[in-house]
């Protein structure tokens, strides 16, 4: 059974930083795409960043480029999202996702975590 468990969310002031982590278990993820999405109240789930464990390519939404960095440890089935220069509009529940296809920005990943709340106070 595949499980994705996120951690690292919390409350931070604008301009601050947080590091989210996601640990995947239940199968081998060496050829998977691991993604981060977020969903604010009343809004649709949106793509934030993704990394391909197969190619090590990374992908970012325009809104987070230059501020967020995704990284992964294939051997540990772990992916991190370093978030710097946080803004109030980054406030959302952040979800980790995994899929063997190159879905990247589309929220149709096969596997999802339970989410972790990130709140940025202005």
C-alpha positions as CSV (number, residue, x, y, z in Angstrom):
1,X,0.0,0.0,0.0
2,X,1.4,3.3,-1.1
3,X,1.7,6.0,1.6
4,X,2.9,9.6,1.3
5,X,3.4,11.4,4.5
6,X,4.1,15.2,4.6
7,X,5.6,17.2,7.4
8,X,7.1,20.6,8.0
9,X,4.1,22.9,7.7
10,X,3.4,25.6,10.2
11,X,2.9,29.3,10.8
12,X,5.6,31.7,9.6
13,X,5.8,35.5,9.0
14,X,6.0,36.9,5.5
15,X,9.5,36.8,4.3
16,X,10.3,33.7,6.3
17,X,11.1,30.2,5.3
18,X,9.7,26.7,5.7
19,X,10.9,23.3,4.6
20,X,8.3,20.6,3.7
21,X,9.2,17.0,3.5
22,X,7.4,14.0,2.0
23,X,8.3,10.4,2.7
24,X,6.9,7.8,0.3
25,X,6.5,4.1,1.1
26,X,4.9,1.0,-0.3
27,X,6.8,0.6,-3.6
28,X,9.9,1.6,-5.5
29,X,9.7,5.2,-6.6
30,X,12.9,5.4,-8.6
31,X,11.0,6.1,-11.9
32,X,8.3,8.3,-10.4
33,X,7.5,11.9,-10.6
34,X,7.0,13.5,-7.2
35,X,5.0,16.7,-7.0
36,X,3.9,19.3,-4.6
37,X,0.5,21.0,-5.0
38,X,-1.4,23.4,-2.8
39,X,-5.0,24.3,-2.2
40,X,-6.2,27.5,-0.5
41,X,-9.8,27.8,0.8
42,X,-12.3,28.3,-2.0
43,X,-9.6,27.7,-4.7
44,X,-8.7,24.8,-6.9
45,X,-5.7,22.7,-6.2
46,X,-2.7,24.1,-8.0
47,X,0.7,22.9,-9.1
48,X,3.7,24.1,-7.1
49,X,6.8,22.0,-8.1
50,X,7.8,18.6,-9.2
51,X,10.8,16.4,-9.6
52,X,11.4,13.4,-11.7
53,X,13.3,10.7,-9.9
54,X,14.2,9.1,-13.2
55,X,15.8,12.2,-14.9
56,X,16.3,14.5,-11.9
57,X,14.5,17.3,-13.9
58,X,12.6,19.8,-11.8
59,X,9.6,21.8,-12.6
60,X,8.1,24.9,-11.0
61,X,5.0,27.1,-11.1
62,X,5.8,30.6,-12.2
63,X,4.5,31.9,-8.9
64,X,7.2,30.2,-6.9
65,X,10.2,30.2,-9.3
66,X,13.2,31.7,-7.5
67,X,11.7,31.3,-4.1
68,X,11.0,27.5,-3.8
69,X,13.3,24.7,-4.4
70,X,12.4,21.0,-4.8
71,X,14.9,18.3,-4.1
72,X,14.7,14.5,-3.7
73,X,16.5,11.6,-2.3
74,X,15.7,8.6,-4.5
75,X,17.3,6.1,-2.1
76,X,15.2,7.3,0.8
77,X,12.0,7.9,-1.2
78,X,11.9,11.4,0.1
79,X,11.2,14.8,-1.5
80,X,11.7,18.2,0.1
81,X,10.3,21.6,-0.7
82,X,12.4,24.5,0.6
83,X,10.2,27.6,0.6
84,X,11.9,31.0,1.0
85,X,10.6,34.6,0.9
86,X,7.1,33.3,1.8
87,X,4.2,35.6,1.0
88,X,0.7,35.6,2.4
89,X,-0.6,34.2,-0.9
90,X,1.4,31.1,-0.3
91,X,-1.0,30.2,2.5
92,X,-2.6,26.8,1.7
93,X,-2.7,23.2,2.5
94,X,0.3,21.6,0.7
95,X,0.0,18.1,-0.7
96,X,2.7,15.7,-1.8
97,X,1.9,13.5,-4.8
98,X,3.5,10.7,-6.7
99,X,2.9,9.1,-10.2
100,X,4.8,6.9,-12.6
101,X,3.7,9.0,-15.5
102,X,5.1,12.4,-16.5
103,X,1.9,14.3,-15.4
104,X,4.0,17.0,-13.7
105,X,1.6,20.0,-13.5
106,X,-1.7,18.2,-13.8
107,X,-3.3,17.2,-10.4
108,X,-4.1,13.7,-11.6
109,X,-1.3,11.9,-9.8
110,X,-2.2,8.4,-8.6
111,X,-1.0,8.9,-5.0
112,X,-1.5,11.7,-2.6
113,X,-0.6,12.6,0.9
114,X,-2.9,14.0,3.6
115,X,-1.6,17.5,3.3
116,X,0.2,19.9,5.6
117,X,-1.0,23.4,6.5
118,X,1.2,26.4,5.7
119,X,0.1,29.7,7.0
120,X,2.0,32.9,6.2
121,X,1.1,35.9,8.3
122,X,1.6,39.4,6.8
